[in-house]
């Protein structure tokens, strides 16, 4: 029993009944029965953007919030974290991958989950050595990430002892440029390079700088200019 569906003017497409499909299922090859598409999203890589760049990125500077923001300076998902503490800089995707592999190699065989708080989404373009000035920005070289000071880079969660986590983050810090510190969940946030601890609050740092008594005395003194 066959039924027909209309299609293009060139002809019609036969549609098999349920009974006919069961008889002919054994003759269909694996390639023909494979799905032509999938709804499962591809796993995105944190070491390169999904769609590339529309235009070439400038060298730029890392985004350092100066208005009193502490975003990205505390551990959110994991139990331990690795935080940059010396200066903002640009880290290449290869250096970030080396740090990730160092952590995974140290924690091999343990139950853990590693979170990456940054992504390498800035393209770096270079021109050849001993080339004349001008003639464009250059060709693509590698992906990089702009990391601000006091930014969390890695977070770790799982059945891992604190000393083991410290050792894993130490190995990762040796693979990447800059100085880093080990932080735990619940540690105080950082505004710029100042930690919000020992009575220091965000309101205190957002206020204008208070003048010291010596400065107030110096303002009351008459100005003297050499004759």
N, C-alpha and C positions, 0 to 999 in steps of 0.2 A: 504494500500500500504506500503510495507516494502522493504528496501534496506539493503544490507549486506556489512560489512567491514571485511576484512581478519584480523585475530589475530593469536594467538598461534596455534600450530599444533593440539591442542585439540578440536578446533571448531571455530565458527564464532560468531561475536557480532551483533545482530540486531540493526539497527538504525531506529528509528521511524520518520515518516514524520511530517510536521508541523501540519497537521490535527489530527494525532494520539496523539501528545503531548497535544493539547488543550483539548482532550477528557479525557486523563488520568491524567491531572494535579491535579484534585481534589482528586485523590486517593493517592497522594504522601504525606507521613507524614512530619511534620516540621523538624524532625531530618534528614530525607533523603535529604530534599531540602536545608539544611544548608551548608554554604560554608566550604570546608575542609581547606582552608588557607585564609590568608588576606595579603594584601600588605601594610596595615597601620603599620608604625613602632611603636614599644612599647615605652611608655614614660619612658625615662631613669631617674634614681634616682641620685641625686647629693650626696647622702649619702653613696653610695657604687658603685664600678665599675661594668661595664657590664659583663665582662668575668672573674672577679677574678684576681688572681695573678699566674704567671707561677712559681715563686719561692718566698720564704719568704723574705719580705723586711727587711732591716737592720733598726736599730733605726734611724741613720742618723741625720742630722741637717736641719732646714729650709733653703731653697735657698735664700740667701741674695745677690743681685747683688752688687759687689764692684767696678765694672768698670765704674760707672757713669750712671746707668740705673734708669729710673723713671717709668718703666712699672708696671701697676696695682695699681698705687697710686692716680689716679684721677677717678672721676665719668664719665662714658662713656654713659650708656644707660638711666639712670634715672635722677631724679632731686636732690635727696639727697642720701647720702651714710654713711656707718659706717666703719671707718678705725682704724686699730690697731696702737697704738702709743707708747707702752712702750718697748716691747721686742718680738722677734720671739719665737714661741712656737708651740707645737703640740696640736691640738684641736680634741677631739673625735667626732664621728658622732652623738652621743647622745646629746652632748652639743650644736652642731650646730642645731640639730632638736629642742631643747628647745628654742634656740634663734629665730628660724623661727616661731615656734608656738606662742611665745610671741608677735611678730610683727603682725601676722595675727589676734590674739585675740584682740589686741588693735585697729586695723583698721577694725574690723568687721562691715559690712554694708556700707563701703566706696568703691569707685571705685579706685582701685590701681593695680599695677603690681610690683611684687617683683623679683629682679634678684639676683642670687647667683654667686659670682665671683670666688668661690673656690669649690673644690670637695673633698670628703673623699675617697681617693684612695690608702691610705697607710695602710697595714695590721699591726696590733699590736699582737704580740705573747707572751704568758706568760706561765710559768710553775707553778706548784703547790707550795704552801707554804711548807717550811721545806724540800725541795727536794735537793738531792745532786747535786753537780756541774757536768756538762757534760750531755751526753745522748740527745743532740740535742737542738734546739732553743726553743721548746715548741709548744703548740697548739694555734690555732687562737683564739683571744679574741674579738677584735672589729676593726672597720675601723676608721681611723683618717686622718687628713689633716695637712700638714706642712704649717704654715702661717708665712710669713716673716714680719718684722717690716714695718709699714706704708702701709700695704696691705689692699685694699678695700675688705670687706667680703659681705656686702649686699648693694643693690641699690634699691631705691624706686621711682616709677613714678606713677602719677595719680592725681586725684582731692583731694589732701590731703594738709592741712595747714602745714606750716613749724613747728609750735609749736607741732602739733600732731605727725608729723614725728620725731621730737626730742624726744618726750615722748616714742614713740614706740621703737626707737633705744636704748633709755636708759634702757627700760625693757629687751631688748635683750642682752645688754651688761652685765646686772646683772646676766644673766643666763650662761654666758661664762667666761672662765678665761682670765685675762689680763685687760688692760686699753684701752679704745677706745675713739674716738672723732667723732663728727658729722661734715660732710663736705657737701658742696653743689656743684652743677655743675659749673665749671669755677674756682673753688679754685685752687691755685698753686699746682704743683706736689711736691713730696718729694723725695730727693735722700738720702737714708740712713735714717737719722733722721733730716736732714736739709731741710727746706722748701725753694723752689725757689721763694722767694719774697724779698721785700726791697732791690732791686738791686743785689741780689745774683743770678747768672746764672749757668748753667751747665758748661760752660767754666771755670768759676772761681773755681769751685770745682774740676775739672779735672786737673788743673794745680798743679805742685808740691807746697808744702807749702812754702810760702814766709817767709824768715827769718826776725825777728824783728831787729830793730837797736841795741838793747842790745846784741843780739846774734852775730851780725856782729862785734861789738866792742870786744866781748869776744874772738873771733877767732884771732884777731890781737895781743892780749896780749901774751907775751911769757909764755910758760908753766913752772911752778915751781914744782919741786919735792922735798919732804923733804930729807935732807941729812942723 
